[in-house]
Amino acid sequence: MLTINFHPFQNLETERLLLRRIDTNDVDEILALRGNPETMKYIPRPLAKSKEEALEHIAMIEDKIVANSGINWGITIKGNPKIIGIIGHYKISTENHRAEIGYMSLPETNGKGYMTEALKAVLTYGFEQLALHSVEAIIDPENIASEKVLQKNGFVKEAHILENELWEGKFLNTVIYSLLRRNFKK
């Protein structure tokens, strides 16, 4: 079983990005992400409708970090403190040395390679710092952009599960992608 410790919190840096801890000062950006129907199109969760709901999401992220059960970063472009996205190891299975990764970004930042760059940094952290054996991503099969980000980082499709999740009266399909540490290329 893995021993996870996110303290002290570690920022991650890439050529163009700084991935940092999210705090209550980021409430407007979190609301812009979680309250945007385009951003949330493939995420079966309720839209955030207020700053209070965005603050609840920030508190949930912080609680996971404090409990060492999950870690998320705000994605920023170097030189600008505003968050353009969120990425992290949302769920960690210490007994299986496996984490589920998740991410989202503002639509106006898509197509610029930011998420591919951020994902590589978070995977490096997961495999090198956390000693994970594998990382999985669970996506909507219609989310082609997310699928491309995963494939660029070496993920392979493990499963396509039909109608396994009920959301707002409709059964949704999910696709599981995964990456083993031995197949990760920095």
Secondary structure, 3 states (H helix, E strand, C coil): CCCCCCCCCCCEECCCEEEECCCHHHHHHHHHHHCCCCCCCCCCCCCCCCHHHHHHHHHHHHHHHHCCCCEEEEEEECCCCCEEEEEEEEEEECCCCEEEEEEEECHHHCCCCHHHHHHHHHHHHHHHHCCCCEEEEEECCCCHHHHHHHHHCCCEEEEEEEEEEEECCEEEEEEEEEEEHHHCCC
